[in-house]
Amino acid sequence: MSHNLALCKILVKKAVDAGAKALFLPEATDYIASNPQESIALAQPMESSPFLLGLKEAARDSSLAINVGIHVPAKSGKIYNRSCWIDQTGTIKPGYIYDKVHVFDYGALKESNSVEPGSSIAEPVETIVGRVGLLICFDLRFPEISLALKRKNAQVITYPSAFTVPTGKAHWETLLRARAIETQAYVIAAAQVGAHNEKRTSYGHSMVVDPWGKVLVDLPGEGTDPEMGLVDIDLDYHEKIKREMPLLRRTC
Ligand SMILES: O=C(O)CNC(=O)[C@H](CS)NC(=O)CCC(=O)C(=O)O
């Protein structure tokens, strides 16, 4: 976790140097464990997690908002797979969190062994880059939840992710573009890349798609340094797309 925090701080510096107002980090940025027991054992409460406290401090010191995926202990003894919005003062206000609703049980991965599913869709967060709807990774396959955020006027939807390589190759870009086209929102999907342990490798291809479905960023995931892309979130463009093709007024 201290290693991951150090990598995050490199990205914070890159973001600040590039003039960014917000930085989007992947799902499970604190750690990816080798098995469900380890994942549960490593989870720390938000109040005392050195990873999260360090990231909040970095946000405050650099006046940079940060979206990050972490693990948090749940009352059931399992953990929540959580997406947090840290604002540019380093604060996670009430309502700035979302717990992954759809857990990923596929092939060798049984997320439900360790993760307690969340039970609600968070209101979009009013941020320095617009109204941000928080979702996570496998939620990407369930259009309903992103359309619920569209009805709540989300301008940006985030999917911090750690997709598997085969499902990523088959579906990742198509799903992200579809969600952006349907919701007419910016879709931002920071993704883990490469080998985590002998059993797990993530697909990568961190991607940003604009409200028309155009891919603005697709990071190659090469080399050893953490990579970052830079985009302008153009809220006027988002409005224009919605005005010219008002999908919500129609019924079906
Ligand atoms: O394990 C952790 O700590 C973090 N969580 C994840 O990486 C999760 C659960 S295993 N991964 C996914 O949801 C991949 C979804 C996917 O690949 C797909 O929908 O095709």
The ligand as an SDF file (V2000), in Angstrom:
LIG
                    3D

 20 19  0  0  0  0  0  0  0  0999 V2000
  -10.0970   -7.5110   -6.5850 O   0  0  0  0  0  0  0  0  0  0  0  0
   -9.9870   -6.3380   -6.1970 C   0  0  0  0  0  0  0  0  0  0  0  0
   -9.3990   -6.0100   -5.1710 O   0  0  0  0  0  0  0  0  0  0  0  0
  -10.5560   -5.2690   -7.0610 C   0  0  0  0  0  0  0  0  0  0  0  0
  -11.6770   -5.7310   -7.7960 N   0  0  0  0  0  0  0  0  0  0  0  0
  -11.6480   -6.1290   -9.0520 C   0  0  0  0  0  0  0  0  0  0  0  0
  -10.6000   -6.1460   -9.6980 O   0  0  0  0  0  0  0  0  0  0  0  0
  -12.9460   -6.5560   -9.6680 C   0  0  0  0  0  0  0  0  0  0  0  0
  -13.4820   -7.7740   -8.9750 C   0  0  0  0  0  0  0  0  0  0  0  0
  -12.4770   -9.2100   -9.1130 S   0  0  0  0  0  0  0  0  0  0  0  0
  -12.7850   -6.7640  -11.0760 N   0  0  0  0  0  0  0  0  0  0  0  0
  -13.8010   -6.6370  -11.9140 C   0  0  0  0  0  0  0  0  0  0  0  0
  -14.9200   -6.2800  -11.5590 O   0  0  0  0  0  0  0  0  0  0  0  0
  -13.4700   -6.9520  -13.3700 C   0  0  0  0  0  0  0  0  0  0  0  0
  -14.6700   -6.9070  -14.2650 C   0  0  0  0  0  0  0  0  0  0  0  0
  -14.3560   -7.4290  -15.5960 C   0  0  0  0  0  0  0  0  0  0  0  0
  -13.2320   -7.7450  -15.9250 O   0  0  0  0  0  0  0  0  0  0  0  0
  -15.4540   -7.5760  -16.5700 C   0  0  0  0  0  0  0  0  0  0  0  0
  -16.5910   -7.1210  -16.3310 O   0  0  0  0  0  0  0  0  0  0  0  0
  -15.1830   -8.1570  -17.6300 O   0  0  0  0  0  0  0  0  0  0  0  0
  1  2  2  0
  2  3  1  0
  2  4  1  0
  4  5  1  0
  5  6  1  0
  6  7  2  0
  6  8  1  0
  8  9  1  0
  8 11  1  0
  9 10  1  0
 11 12  1  0
 12 13  2  0
 12 14  1  0
 14 15  1  0
 15 16  1  0
 16 17  2  0
 16 18  1  0
 18 19  2  0
 18 20  1  0
M  END
$$$$
